[in-house]
Amino acid sequence: MSERTHHAHEVVVIGGGVIGMNIAFRLAKEGREVALVEPHQLGMGASYGNAGTISDYATIPVGTPNVLRNLPSLFLDRSSPLSVRYRTLPSLMPWLLDFARQSLPAQAEANAKSIGSLLKNASGMWQEMADELGASQHLHKRGCLYLYESHKAFAAAKYDERLRRQNGVEVEAISAAQVRELEPNLSPFEGGAHYFANATSIDDPGKVMEIFAENLRALGVTIYQTRAHAINSDDTPVDVLCDDVVLRASKVVISAGAYSKPLAKSAGEAVRLDTERGYHIEFDMAELPISRPVCSSKRGFYASPMRGRLRFAGLVELGGLTLPAAQHRIKTLELGARAMFPELGEPSRTWFGFRPSMPDSIPVIRPTKKNPNVIMAFGHGHIGITLAPATAAAVSALLRSNSVSAFN
Ligand SMILES: Cc1cc2nc3c(=O)[nH]c(=O)nc-3n(C[C@H](O)[C@H](O)[C@H](O)COP(=O)(O)OP(=O)(O)OC[C@H]3O[C@@H](n4cnc5c(N)ncnc54)[C@H](O)[C@@H]3O)c2cc1C
């Protein structure tokens, strides 16, 4: 192997998604010297393709008693919101078993409480972040609807409502007729909805990622377009071994989303991170049929109003990081979209990507045991956009509390 060149930095952040970029932004603003490692264009992973909701109401983990009860039928129905790629089942088993444990009643409630405390003030932090970035024109306080599309599902949603209220979320349970008053272009349905009147959302996640990247460049963050392979954290400074360079740093942050597991392992941490693959389909249109994000709980995706287009984003597919997109999942998304809005024309584009997911839906934000100068910040699952500013604040606090520095 050819000799790699060495460069020294105060902080090296691995991964240029919303989590890594928000951390790099915050640390650079605080006066730290920061380098960011990203093999692709910044912000083009899960942080590009999501539904754009700042879902501070999303205190309910993916794993609940209800999901656990329905898991076999969900897996067997190819058009259900939760599917599995069967050939990946053996490697998924440890994650799935842990997911099943985390879905038991007491554990799910405890997880909801932890998620609820992380989500406190997520919207306020986003507002501040958007102002600092110069991206506040992309943030809208327009509320959000969560549909339960049968009487049975709406009755069962009492569980969700209780958990939400218990964790400080303001939620109104409204009838299907009231939903029609708010969003008259939605196809009629039975049941009802949870209405989060004060929820905030982003109208173009990709554009906001571009604005993040511009800010990082303006702040003088060094960007290495390369892949990190391993972390040697026996001592401080810590070495980050990349394709063509070794980066030596006082502090290293692992924030490579769904790809963080091997990096954490090289730093001595065995984490149960896997991926929930997600999809989106977009329809360009000048006039949007809805004025706020609407989540169909039956179908497992959001209809999200974006700039000049309507995006349908969601579904959960367990299937690892290497298999290509499943065309029937895109078809499922399209059929569901047309059932909600029969007037849709031809789709303009589709996308799929990788949520970084822990079995308990709680992100890993802590130092490694072996070396406190290596911080892990990944596993944000369905709420990574929402939690990005809060995660950056937590990482900054961790770096401050551990002031050991070997820089220079
Ligand atoms: C369909 C869908 C809808 C969603 N909707 C919402 C929503 O409405 N609200 C919400 O809050 N969240 C939502 N999410 C979740 C959210 O998008 C993710 O939690 C979040 O984007 C994760 O950010 P990240 O920075 O950890 O990962 P990513 O955005 O995936 O970024 C990780 C980065 O690390 C890089 N990387 C990988 N390996 C390496 C390496 N070895 N070295 C260096 N860099 C590496 C990758 O190239 C990538 O750019 C949704 C997700 C999906 C898929």
The ligand as an SDF file (V2000), in Angstrom:
LIG
                    3D

 53 58  0  0  0  0  0  0  0  0999 V2000
  -37.8840    8.2890    3.5880 C   0  0  0  0  0  0  0  0  0  0  0  0
  -37.3380    8.9980    4.8130 C   0  0  0  0  0  0  0  0  0  0  0  0
  -38.1050    9.9850    5.4290 C   0  0  0  0  0  0  0  0  0  0  0  0
  -37.6120   10.6460    6.5580 C   0  0  0  0  0  0  0  0  0  0  0  0
  -38.3260   11.6800    7.1000 N   0  0  0  0  0  0  0  0  0  0  0  0
  -37.8260   12.3690    8.1550 C   0  0  0  0  0  0  0  0  0  0  0  0
  -38.5030   13.4900    8.6870 C   0  0  0  0  0  0  0  0  0  0  0  0
  -39.5360   13.8980    8.1780 O   0  0  0  0  0  0  0  0  0  0  0  0
  -37.9870   14.1250    9.7690 N   0  0  0  0  0  0  0  0  0  0  0  0
  -36.8230   13.7040   10.3510 C   0  0  0  0  0  0  0  0  0  0  0  0
  -36.4110   14.2910   11.3540 O   0  0  0  0  0  0  0  0  0  0  0  0
  -36.1180   12.6700    9.8460 N   0  0  0  0  0  0  0  0  0  0  0  0
  -36.5930   11.9900    8.7650 C   0  0  0  0  0  0  0  0  0  0  0  0
  -35.9130   10.9300    8.2470 N   0  0  0  0  0  0  0  0  0  0  0  0
  -34.6790   10.4930    8.9090 C   0  0  0  0  0  0  0  0  0  0  0  0
  -33.5050   11.3780    8.5790 C   0  0  0  0  0  0  0  0  0  0  0  0
  -33.4480   11.6090    7.1860 O   0  0  0  0  0  0  0  0  0  0  0  0
  -32.2000   10.6830    9.0460 C   0  0  0  0  0  0  0  0  0  0  0  0
  -32.3180   10.2890   10.3970 O   0  0  0  0  0  0  0  0  0  0  0  0
  -31.0180   11.6440    8.9440 C   0  0  0  0  0  0  0  0  0  0  0  0
  -30.9430   12.1840    7.6460 O   0  0  0  0  0  0  0  0  0  0  0  0
  -29.7180   10.9320    9.2930 C   0  0  0  0  0  0  0  0  0  0  0  0
  -28.6850   11.8430    9.0970 O   0  0  0  0  0  0  0  0  0  0  0  0
  -27.1670   11.3560    9.1250 P   0  0  0  0  0  0  0  0  0  0  0  0
  -26.3340   12.5690    8.9230 O   0  0  0  0  0  0  0  0  0  0  0  0
  -26.9450   10.5260   10.3470 O   0  0  0  0  0  0  0  0  0  0  0  0
  -27.0730   10.3350    7.9010 O   0  0  0  0  0  0  0  0  0  0  0  0
  -26.8950   10.6120    6.3390 P   0  0  0  0  0  0  0  0  0  0  0  0
  -27.6750   11.7770    5.8750 O   0  0  0  0  0  0  0  0  0  0  0  0
  -27.1520    9.3280    5.6490 O   0  0  0  0  0  0  0  0  0  0  0  0
  -25.3790   11.0100    6.2120 O   0  0  0  0  0  0  0  0  0  0  0  0
  -24.3310   10.1130    6.4840 C   0  0  0  0  0  0  0  0  0  0  0  0
  -23.1730   10.5290    5.6190 C   0  0  0  0  0  0  0  0  0  0  0  0
  -22.0200    9.7730    5.9780 O   0  0  0  0  0  0  0  0  0  0  0  0
  -21.3030    9.4940    4.7970 C   0  0  0  0  0  0  0  0  0  0  0  0
  -20.4340    8.3340    5.0120 N   0  0  0  0  0  0  0  0  0  0  0  0
  -20.7840    7.0250    4.9770 C   0  0  0  0  0  0  0  0  0  0  0  0
  -19.7120    6.2560    5.2140 N   0  0  0  0  0  0  0  0  0  0  0  0
  -18.6590    7.0970    5.4200 C   0  0  0  0  0  0  0  0  0  0  0  0
  -17.2790    6.8860    5.7030 C   0  0  0  0  0  0  0  0  0  0  0  0
  -16.7930    5.6560    5.8570 N   0  0  0  0  0  0  0  0  0  0  0  0
  -16.4640    7.9650    5.8150 N   0  0  0  0  0  0  0  0  0  0  0  0
  -16.9730    9.2280    5.6850 C   0  0  0  0  0  0  0  0  0  0  0  0
  -18.2860    9.4680    5.4280 N   0  0  0  0  0  0  0  0  0  0  0  0
  -19.1160    8.4140    5.2940 C   0  0  0  0  0  0  0  0  0  0  0  0
  -22.3800    9.2420    3.7650 C   0  0  0  0  0  0  0  0  0  0  0  0
  -21.8960    9.3800    2.4310 O   0  0  0  0  0  0  0  0  0  0  0  0
  -23.4290   10.2680    4.1360 C   0  0  0  0  0  0  0  0  0  0  0  0
  -23.2990   11.4790    3.4060 O   0  0  0  0  0  0  0  0  0  0  0  0
  -36.3620   10.2780    7.1100 C   0  0  0  0  0  0  0  0  0  0  0  0
  -35.5920    9.3030    6.4690 C   0  0  0  0  0  0  0  0  0  0  0  0
  -36.0610    8.6750    5.3350 C   0  0  0  0  0  0  0  0  0  0  0  0
  -35.2040    7.6500    4.6320 C   0  0  0  0  0  0  0  0  0  0  0  0
  1  2  1  0
  2  3  1  0
  2 52  2  0
  3  4  2  0
  4  5  1  0
  4 50  1  0
  5  6  2  0
  6  7  1  0
  6 13  1  0
  7  8  2  0
  7  9  1  0
  9 10  1  0
 10 11  2  0
 10 12  1  0
 12 13  2  0
 13 14  1  0
 14 15  1  0
 14 50  1  0
 15 16  1  0
 16 17  1  0
 16 18  1  0
 18 19  1  0
 18 20  1  0
 20 21  1  0
 20 22  1  0
 22 23  1  0
 23 24  1  0
 24 25  2  0
 24 26  1  0
 24 27  1  0
 27 28  1  0
 28 29  2  0
 28 30  1  0
 28 31  1  0
 31 32  1  0
 32 33  1  0
 33 34  1  0
 33 48  1  0
 34 35  1  0
 35 36  1  0
 35 46  1  0
 36 37  1  0
 36 45  1  0
 37 38  2  0
 38 39  1  0
 39 40  1  0
 39 45  2  0
 40 41  1  0
 40 42  2  0
 42 43  1  0
 43 44  2  0
 44 45  1  0
 46 47  1  0
 46 48  1  0
 48 49  1  0
 50 51  2  0
 51 52  1  0
 52 53  1  0
M  END
$$$$
